[in-house]
Amino acid sequence: MTAVSAARLQQLRAVFGAEIPKDVGLALGILDASPASPTSPAERIALREAVVALAGQRLDDAKAAAEAIAGGPPSSTSQRPLPAGFSLRLREALLAKGAGALRAAVPLAEAEQLCKAAASADIPWSFVADGCFFRAHTVAKMLEERGVLTEKLWAITKGGDLVIERDKSRTGYSVVVNHVAVCLHVEGKDGPRRMVIDPSVSDRLLTPEEWLANMRSAAGTGVETLVMPRFMMMLWERDKPPSTWVQSQLDEAKAWHAGGWQESEKGYQEMGYFDDPMKFMAGG
């Protein structure tokens, strides 16, 4: 692996997490709007080429990814125009990300206030076993209404269930399939830094590393992150997430917070989840 390839991989992980979306136009749109993208035009061009080469691929296989980059992309977006379809999709993705319309990064003091506002909102932060996607969707919309650009940060195991070892649930830990929270970028002397807002785990801002420190794979296979646009509420939308807010999803999240979560919690109680979450998820 060359030094350049290693640097590009690090940059790609900073923007996308463990995996680049399959849709090249969408991936390039996310890259162009992400506060984690390099500011240098030359670095941005190089990273765009890497995105084209690795679209749809996972980044945890560093050697394979580095070889793919070293081999060069199948077509260079810096050397010839994108096909019409890609160009349209790219413009749609840029609009979806709100490039230029929302603040890409905010001062630390403001980010802390936004975190406090989320923690005090009428959202069931103590019922962690279900509904993380509803909670994250509501917070992302709330921050957008305050003019702040956000992303969704997903925690996904490489196998087995996800154990959230420290949270606000009645058992003090939860076992789920995956977990998602809102992240925003905070201004700093070394540039914007991604921070996580997840009051189900902590009432304060967390770095992605601090956030992940609360989680592990029940199967011992490791946990990785996936960064996706704020409009994507469900993980199964990852290949082609919505390019704007879906009203039915916003309504569903609102209904969940208004009382739907209580019905779900009751069901979990009746099924014995809270007696031993690990055993329950294992089918015991």
Secondary structure, 3 states (H helix, E strand, C coil): CCHHHHHHHHHHHHHHECECCCCHHHHHHHHHHCCCCCCCHHHHHHHHHHHHHHCCCECCCHHHHHHHHHHCCCCCCCCCCCCHHHHHHHHHHHHHHCCCCCECCECHHHHHHHHHHHHHCCCCCCCCCCCHHHHHHHHHHHHHHCCECCEEEEEEECCCCEEECCCCCCCCCEEECCEEEEEEEECCCCCCEEEEECCCCCCCCECHHHHHCCEEECCCCCEEEEEEECCCCCHHHCCCCCCCCCHHHHHHHHHHHHHHHHHHHHHHHHCCHHHCHHHHHCCC
